[in-house]
Amino acid sequence: MVFGLSRAIRKAEKNAIIAELKVYSPKYGDLLNGRDPFEILRAYERAGAVGISYITDPKYFRGSFEFLKALCRETELPVLRKDFIASKGEVEKTAEAEASAVLLITRLLKEELPEFVDFAKEHGLDTLVEVHSEEELAIALQTDSTMIGINNRDIGKLELDDGNVSLTEELAPLIPRRYLKVSESGIANTEDLRRALRHADAALIGTALMKAPNPEEFLRKLVEVEV
């Protein structure tokens, strides 16, 4: 089975950036600021993103599953659904929305994680298994996931901490090559990206892009910078 997001990362000729359409941050508040999210999507497409990420959680990140469905219809790029997925029904919904990939958080699923990964893959979804510690990584390595994501920030603190790419530098070398490695969060500039991509295959960036005066220009810079 060919999985869209992991395939796009493997085929990327420049820096593989998964650009997140992040409408709200518990730390920074409203990130959309009245802009049309589909205009931002087009900017990401033009700038060379390998995929689009979107958080559907309504409580903390003010996301919407209905918007995810619209997003999947509006772009040919692979779409990653991020949320606190805790049921197989939510995995099925993700596949029905025609997303390409689903985030599975190790801390949330624990010993159920391998089963959720297999279930998602059976439904045609790439899996981005998220870790934040060596203990969580040990669980993630028991799975057949296509990708392992290192969240530089602590999702248990709703990313209110000041995590940075040093966690990617610490954990990525421990991940076998059969997994694609994705550095998530805490990447604010080209130097952060260089540090992340010395160890990871791709970077997932949301807040920094949404806060940039010109998201398209900033993303293009990240995609094209020498690392």
Order of alpha helices (4+ residues) and beta strands (2+ residues): alpha-beta-beta-beta-alpha-beta-alpha-alpha-beta-alpha-beta-alpha-alpha-beta-alpha-beta-alpha-beta-alpha-beta-alpha-alpha
